[in-house]
Amino acid sequence: MSFLATCTELVDPVECWFLVVREPQMPPLGKLERELERRFGSRLGRPWVRRDRLVVPEQRVGDALDFLDEIDPQPTNPWGMAPIWFWVTARFRILDPATGQPIPGQDPERFHGVEYEGRVPLGSSGLGLILHDGAQLGLELCIPDGAGDLVGRVAPWLQQRLPMRLSPKHWRAWTPTKSGSFKARRMPSPV
């Protein structure tokens, strides 16, 4: 959350929810689901947007983390998958450390809807945190116009404020093609 507050401007509000995973050979979930509903709302209530997805207001994230601690370790299926996952997602624009303003050009329309990963259009940035018996943090960053010194200034600034190391293997520059699309090429890591 401090990374988001310091380095980004949110495009949409941060979204938080529990996901009840229903996979083959999952142990019985009745007790866990009843406790989840008792604490965060019944399926008949508004917080459940789908049968398996329970929305958690941002002010209740602490309660959600306490709940995960209390049910740890969760029962798992033969492949080690736990049934209750907590998600936090955010879409944002990256700020320029020199000005504190969003870097110009962070707009998916500019890139004609081309996606660099499923459902992540060029020109957009976001993160996804998943907590269950483990933790996963995914981060997509789009720094437009990486040809100048901008990436060299912004990437180290972001790295200092992130809870993990940015991989040196995943940096790409996207250039327009004659057909109007965009092509990725590897670039050296700026961090």
C-alpha positions in Angstrom: 0.0 0.0 0.0 2.9 2.4 0.7 4.2 1.7 -2.8 0.9 2.6 -4.3 0.6 5.8 -2.2 4.2 6.9 -3.0 4.8 5.9 -6.6 1.4 5.8 -8.3 -1.9 7.5 -9.0 -4.7 5.0 -8.8 -6.9 4.6 -12.0 -9.6 2.7 -10.1 -10.1 2.0 -6.4 -8.1 -0.9 -4.9 -10.2 -4.1 -5.0 -10.0 -6.7 -2.3 -11.9 -10.0 -2.2 -11.9 -13.6 -1.0 -12.0 -16.3 -3.6 -13.4 -19.7 -2.6 -11.5 -22.2 -4.9 -13.5 -25.2 -5.9 -11.0 -27.6 -7.5 -11.0 -31.4 -7.8 -10.5 -33.3 -4.6 -10.7 -30.2 -2.4 -11.3 -31.1 1.2 -14.8 -30.2 2.7 -15.1 -26.4 2.9 -18.3 -26.0 4.9 -16.7 -24.9 8.2 -14.3 -22.4 6.5 -17.1 -21.0 4.3 -19.5 -20.6 7.2 -16.8 -18.7 9.2 -16.0 -16.5 6.1 -19.7 -15.6 5.8 -20.1 -15.0 9.5 -17.3 -12.5 9.5 -17.7 -10.8 6.1 -21.3 -11.3 4.9 -23.7 -13.9 3.8 -24.0 -15.1 0.2 -27.5 -13.6 0.2 -25.9 -10.2 1.0 -24.3 -7.7 -1.3 -20.6 -8.5 -0.7 -20.7 -11.7 -2.7 -20.4 -10.7 -6.4 -20.3 -14.3 -7.5 -20.9 -17.5 -5.8 -17.2 -17.9 -5.2 -16.1 -14.2 -4.7 -16.6 -12.2 -1.5 -15.8 -8.5 -1.7 -13.9 -7.1 1.3 -14.0 -3.3 1.8 -10.5 -1.7 2.0 -11.1 -0.8 5.7 -11.5 -4.5 6.5 -8.3 -5.7 5.0 -6.8 -6.1 8.5 -9.7 -8.3 9.5 -9.2 -10.4 6.3 -5.5 -10.9 7.1 -6.4 -11.9 10.7 -8.8 -14.4 9.3 -6.1 -15.9 7.0 -3.7 -16.2 10.0 -6.4 -18.0 12.0 -7.2 -20.6 9.4 -3.5 -21.2 8.5 -2.5 -23.8 7.5 -5.6 -24.4 5.3 -6.5 -27.9 4.2 -5.3 -28.6 0.7 -6.1 -31.0 -2.2 -3.5 -33.5 -3.4 -1.8 -30.8 -5.5 -1.3 -28.5 -2.5 -4.0 -26.0 -3.5 -5.7 -24.2 -0.5 -9.5 -23.4 -0.8 -9.6 -19.8 0.5 -7.6 -17.1 -1.3 -7.4 -13.4 -0.6 -6.8 -11.1 -3.6 -5.8 -7.4 -3.7 -5.6 -5.8 -7.2 -4.9 -2.2 -8.3 -4.6 -0.4 -11.6 -2.5 2.7 -11.6 -0.3 5.3 -13.4 3.4 5.5 -12.4 4.5 8.9 -11.1 7.6 10.7 -12.3 9.9 10.9 -9.2 11.2 14.4 -10.3 7.7 16.0 -10.5 5.4 13.7 -8.5 3.0 13.8 -11.5 1.9 10.9 -13.6 4.3 10.2 -16.5 2.7 11.3 -19.7 1.6 8.7 -22.3 0.2 6.1 -19.8 -3.0 5.5 -21.8 -4.1 2.2 -23.4 -5.8 4.1 -26.2 -2.4 5.2 -27.4 -1.4 1.6 -28.0 -4.7 0.6 -29.8 -5.7 -2.1 -27.2 -2.5 -4.2 -27.8 -2.0 -6.4 -24.8 1.4 -7.5 -23.5 -0.1 -10.1 -21.3 -3.7 -11.5 -21.1 -6.0 -8.6 -20.2 -3.1 -6.2 -19.5 -3.1 -3.5 -22.3 0.0 -1.6 -23.1 -0.1 1.8 -21.5 -1.4 0.5 -18.2 0.2 -0.7 -15.0 -1.2 -2.8 -12.2 -0.5 -5.3 -9.4 -2.1 -8.4 -8.1 -1.5 -9.9 -4.6 -2.8 -13.3 -3.8 -2.5 -14.7 -0.2 -3.5 -18.3 0.7 -1.1 -20.8 2.2 1.5 -18.9 0.3 1.9 -15.5 -1.2 2.2 -14.3 -4.8 2.7 -10.7 -6.1 2.4 -9.9 -9.7 3.4 -6.5 -11.1 3.0 -5.1 -14.6 4.7 -1.7 -15.2 4.4 0.4 -18.3 6.8 3.3 -18.6 6.1 5.0 -21.9 8.8 6.3 -24.2 11.6 4.3 -22.7 14.1 5.5 -25.2 15.3 8.5 -23.2 16.6 8.7 -19.6 13.1 8.2 -18.1 13.3 4.5 -17.6 16.8 4.9 -16.1 15.4 7.4 -13.5 12.0 5.8 -12.8 12.9 2.1 -12.5 15.5 2.4 -9.7 13.2 4.7 -7.8 10.4 2.1 -8.1 12.7 -0.7 -7.1 13.7 1.1 -3.8 10.0 1.2 -2.8 8.9 -2.3 -3.8 8.8 -5.3 -1.4 10.6 -7.5 -3.9 13.4 -7.4 -6.6 12.4 -6.6 -10.1 13.6 -9.3 -12.5 16.4 -8.3 -14.9 14.9 -10.7 -17.5 11.5 -9.2 -18.1 12.2 -5.7 -19.5 10.8 -5.0 -23.0 10.6 -2.1 -25.3 7.5 -1.9 -27.5 7.9 -0.4 -31.0 5.2 0.3 -33.6 5.1 -1.9 -36.7 4.1 -1.0 -40.2 0.8 -2.8 -39.7 -0.1 -0.6 -36.8 0.5 -3.1 -34.1 3.5 -3.2 -31.6 6.5 -5.5 -31.4 8.4 -6.3 -28.2 12.2 -6.5 -28.0 14.3 -7.3 -25.0 16.0 -4.4 -23.4 18.7 -4.3 -20.7 17.5 -4.0 -17.1 17.6 -0.5 -15.8 17.9 -1.7 -12.2 
